[in-house]
């Protein structure tokens, strides 16, 4: 709920960099994955699944880091991009984590404006679908909505700070920060669900 308005604002700001050839197929894959993830969230104990996905996120993050360090850019595997797209949707459906979306968009965009525009647009589409799905499954309720409204001022402060600093930070540094956060989120997922 908190991410929805931020994605709308950033997508609007960077709207000239939105590429529907990236957004539409990824949104489709993410919605498929999100449906499965929301079903698992509602109906099963997903501790093991979370650990496996945490490990996958770390592996993808390390691969992205090694790709960044490499001088020559290798061609993206379409099969790997589809797998990342569906897995990222699954993670979004389970707990709203878009870590793998960053991996996918990072592979298909050239600069930070394009990265932000396309990832936020995918998030808008996916969030709209997932909010409806969560309401149907009874996962999203009025109490959560109240908490989101209370936290909104803090979200806006963070959004403004992030947007004002984004233009001052080098694209390569931003990409490396995203990769580090991706790896950290995978490690956190494994630790939180394995009792370490």
C-alpha positions in Angstrom: 0.0 0.0 0.0 2.8 2.4 0.8 4.7 1.7 -2.4 1.7 2.4 -4.6 1.8 6.2 -4.5 5.6 6.3 -4.7 5.5 4.2 -7.9 2.8 6.4 -9.4 4.9 9.6 -8.7 8.2 8.1 -10.0 6.6 6.6 -13.1 5.0 10.0 -13.9 8.3 11.8 -13.4 10.2 9.4 -15.6 7.3 8.7 -18.1 9.4 9.5 -21.2 11.7 6.5 -20.3 8.9 3.9 -20.0 9.4 1.1 -22.6 6.2 -1.0 -23.1 8.4 -3.8 -24.7 9.9 -4.2 -21.2 6.8 -3.4 -19.1 4.1 -5.5 -20.7 5.8 -8.9 -20.9 7.3 -8.5 -17.4 3.9 -7.4 -16.0 2.3 -10.5 -17.5 5.0 -12.8 -16.0 4.9 -11.1 -12.6 1.1 -11.4 -12.4 1.3 -15.1 -13.1 3.9 -15.5 -10.4 2.0 -13.2 -8.0 -1.1 -15.3 -8.3 0.8 -18.4 -7.3 2.6 -16.5 -4.5 -0.6 -15.1 -3.0 -2.2 -18.6 -3.1 0.8 -20.1 -1.3 0.7 -17.2 1.2 -3.0 -17.9 2.0 -2.9 -21.7 2.0 0.5 -23.2 3.0 3.4 -23.0 5.3 6.0 -21.4 3.1 9.0 -21.3 5.3 11.0 -23.7 3.1 9.9 -21.8 0.0 11.1 -18.6 1.5 14.5 -20.0 2.2 14.9 -21.4 -1.3 13.9 -18.1 -2.8 16.3 -16.3 -0.5 19.1 -18.4 -1.8 17.9 -17.8 -5.4 17.9 -14.1 -4.8 21.5 -14.2 -3.4 22.6 -16.2 -6.5 21.0 -13.8 -8.9 22.5 -10.9 -7.0 26.0 -12.4 -7.2 25.6 -13.1 -10.9 24.5 -9.5 -11.4 27.6 -8.3 -9.5 29.9 -10.4 -11.5 28.2 -9.2 -14.7 28.8 -5.6 -13.6 32.5 -6.2 -12.9 33.0 -7.8 -16.3 34.4 -5.5 -19.0 32.4 -7.1 -21.9 28.6 -7.2 -21.7 27.2 -10.7 -22.4 23.9 -11.2 -24.1 20.8 -11.7 -21.9 19.3 -15.2 -22.0 15.6 -15.0 -22.8 14.9 -18.1 -20.8 16.7 -16.7 -17.8 14.7 -13.5 -18.1 11.4 -15.4 -18.1 12.4 -17.4 -15.1 13.5 -14.2 -13.2 10.2 -12.6 -14.2 8.0 -15.4 -12.9 10.0 -15.9 -9.8 9.9 -12.1 -9.1 6.1 -12.2 -9.3 6.1 -15.2 -7.0 8.1 -13.2 -4.4 5.8 -10.2 -4.9 2.8 -12.4 -4.3 4.3 -14.0 -1.2 5.4 -10.8 0.6 5.5 -7.8 -1.8 9.3 -8.1 -2.3 10.4 -6.8 -5.7 14.1 -7.8 -5.4 14.1 -10.0 -8.5 12.3 -7.3 -10.5 15.4 -5.2 -10.0 17.4 -8.0 -11.5 15.2 -8.3 -14.5 14.9 -4.6 -15.2 18.6 -4.1 -14.5 19.3 -6.6 -17.4 17.0 -4.9 -19.8 17.6 -1.2 -19.3 20.6 1.0 -19.9 20.4 3.9 -17.4 18.8 4.7 -14.0 16.0 6.8 -15.5 14.9 3.9 -17.7 15.4 1.5 -14.7 13.2 3.6 -12.4 10.5 4.3 -15.0 10.0 0.7 -16.0 10.3 -0.9 -12.6 7.8 1.5 -11.1 5.4 1.0 -14.0 5.6 -2.8 -13.5 5.0 -2.2 -9.8 1.9 -0.2 -10.4 0.4 -2.9 -12.6 1.5 -5.7 -10.2 0.4 -3.8 -7.1 -3.1 -3.1 -8.6 -3.5 -6.8 -9.3 -2.1 -7.9 -6.0 -4.2 -5.5 -3.9 -7.3 -6.9 -5.6 -6.1 -10.5 -5.0 -5.2 -9.8 -1.4 -8.7 -8.3 -0.8 -10.3 -11.4 -2.3 -8.2 -13.7 -0.2 -8.8 -11.6 2.9 -5.1 -10.9 3.4 -5.5 -7.1 3.1 -7.8 -5.6 5.6 -8.9 -2.2 7.1 -6.3 -2.3 9.9 -3.5 -2.6 7.4 -4.9 0.3 5.4 -5.0 2.5 8.5 -1.3 1.6 9.2 -0.4 2.5 5.7 -2.1 5.9 6.0 -0.2 6.6 9.3 3.1 5.7 7.7 2.5 7.8 4.6 4.2 11.0 5.8 7.4 9.0 6.5 7.2 7.4 3.0 6.8 10.8 1.4 9.9 12.2 3.3 11.9 9.1 2.1 10.6 9.5 -1.5 11.5 13.2 -1.7 15.0 12.5 -0.2 15.5 9.7 -2.6 14.4 11.6 -5.7 16.5 14.7 -4.8 19.6 12.6 -4.3 19.1 10.3 -7.3 20.1 13.0 -9.8 23.4 13.5 -8.0 24.5 9.9 -7.8 26.3 8.1 -10.6 24.2 5.4 -12.5 26.9 2.8 -11.9 26.9 3.5 -8.2 23.1 3.2 -8.1 23.2 -0.1 -9.9 25.8 -1.5 -7.4 23.7 -0.3 -4.5 20.7 -2.1 -6.0 22.7 -5.3 -6.4 24.0 -5.1 -2.8 20.5 -4.6 -1.5 19.3 -7.5 -3.6 21.9 -9.8 -2.1 21.2 -8.5 1.4 17.5 -9.0 1.0 18.1 -12.6 0.0 20.4 -13.2 3.0 17.8 -11.6 5.3 15.1 -13.9 3.9 17.2 -17.0 4.5 18.2 -15.9 8.1 14.6 -14.9 9.0 13.2 -18.2 8.0 15.9 -20.7 9.0 16.2 -19.7 12.7 19.9 -18.8 12.4 
